[in-house]
Amino acid sequence: MTEIQDATPAVHTDTLPAIELVGLVKSFTSHGEVVQAVKGIDMKIAEGEFFSMLGPSGCGKTTTMRMIAGFDEPTAGEVYLHGGNVVGVPPNKRDVNMVFQSYALFPHMSVAENVAFGLKRKGVAKEEVTRRVGEMLEIVGLTGREKRRPKELSGGQQQRVALARALVNNPRALLLDEPLAALDLKLRQAMQVELKRIQREVGITFVFVTHDQGEALTMSDRIAVMNDGLVDQLGSPREIYEHPASKFVAGFIGTSNLFSGTVSEVVGAEAVISYGPDERLVIQVSTGQVRVGSEIELTVRPEKIVISIEAPHGNGSAVKGTVTEVVYLGTATNYNVKTSTGADVVVFTQNATSAGDIAVRGDSIWLSWEPRHSYVIGA
Amino acid sequence: MSARLRARLAPYALLLPGGLWLTIFFVVPLVAMLSLSLQQGDVVSGFSMTWHWQNFTDGISKYHNQIIRSLWYGGLSTVLQIVIGYPVAYWIAFRGGNRKSFFLFLLLLPFFVSFVLRTISWQFFLSDNGILLGPLKNIGLVSEHFHILATPYAVVGGLTYNYLPFMVLPLYVALERVDNRVVEAAHDLYANRVQTFRKVVFPLTLPGVFAGVLISFVPAAADYVNASILGGTQNTMIGNIIQNEYLINQTYPEASALSFTLMAVLLVGIFIYARALGTEEVLEAAAQ
């Protein structure tokens, strides 16, 4: 594996975003009905960033990507590529390239011809085409397979050809539409690491569309979680995982436990929902976020909760419950617990030191976690 | 019968109806015709097998002009069919939307009227003082002696018209199969519309072109209806000669020999064509 010479460094001093979307709207007419697939998206994607658009199918992520690539024109709003408005510019004149979900390789061309396609259309000199195709195939690990046809390659290899075919043009940004969806789990995980490595190596902005939250968390610098044509939350993987901004984000990213209740007390930066003498939820809140009497919903990640047989000490949240299921996962154990308040809670416990299960099905236990691990959502 | 034996015989049993059909209606007549082509005699006193190979050499030396003309007319009309049919198939496949089946139905609609009747209506339409040329001559746009009927143009035009659907359908199937994402990928990789067509769409539809040429060139080259209805006396094709030998002169051996010669010429032509165009080399050349 080599570095390619004309790779640009990942960090730019440049302040212009690689991609900027302003008030982007896309409506389709289907059976005489106007459907808004994208309902107004504003975002800036920085140069050299690994940016993911994450959401369930139908959330508008692919449509947004197609508007960046130029396959679809926005109904309203603007698309800027490196500061220049590209609305109305056809895809072949936009300096972004796309890796298609099904790869869309040219079946009648060899691997080398596929990769050379864009460079030839740009009128790059023949020797340089050969050199750059060779270098790119080396980066994606396909040296020696230049003459193969796409159908003679495995799914993972086709994926690499698709990547090489787009990257060899050294585009301003690379758009990837669920590129790993067709691969099996092992290969997908290997390609996640591989994609991240290649992105670091070439320093090109990657815009990655996926419905797989694990994939997005693993690879991205920042993630836009999309739902129903809008961006629900935009932030780093950690921010999105640990501070989900909405019930949708909390539910879509990882497993989360939802609680609800009426605030009975606010002390400084902590709000308390009291269920009884010993049972309470203590939540970290910002000033003015909640008042006594507010009905709130909060979320806690399964790995933040501690299970104990004895009543916990300290002034964090503490809730009684009954174990309904114990699922041994090797490195960890999942406990499903029904709390005294009626909530179904999943607790994820690492098996690093424990010799046996903390509790078995039917046991009465205590759940506890620190105030900073629960977040009010949708407030 | 054991289950294993039955399982082994099942494929042959399934082949039987089709095999019988082909034997009775294809192999038997073909062999009979081959034997007839080597016989001598006449209808009244009967024909007898004399291994008269001269039927072939005579036929070729007498009618080689018509054979060459048939290949020429058939080839020309096939090229015209591609030129006319490709845009039609392209339009239906990519712009037809949810009306595709309707357009395909329109394309096949003429088949509901007899082939001969349609050709006769062309004769009527193109006749020297008919509904097309009559008014043109009246206003002096074309000269009084201008005619279309009884020219090679009329025959090639008729062939092109009659066999066009046979070209459009395989082209449509091939175009329909082109993955739109591959077309988008070409656009994404800086190819404009013309380049996308030349480098991606057309090469991917070559199998359709190949199939279309096969199924329309062979019947067009062997056709006799168009030449006899639209071609007058100067543009006879080999089909007309064979028809004439069989039905008018009743010289069955000569007619059979000519039929076999035509079949052999077409088979050899197709074989060369398949070797030259049916392989991946064409695709490779197109990809360059």
Interface residues (C-beta under 8 A of the other chain):
Chain A: A69 G70 F71 P90 P91 N92 K93 N97 M98 F100 Q101 S102 A104 L105 F106 P107 H108 M109 S110 E113 F117 G118 R121 K122 R165 A166 N169
Chain B: D179 R181 V182 E184 A185 A186 H187 D188 L189 Y190 A191 N192 Q195 K199 V200 P203 L204 L283 E284 A286 A287 Q288
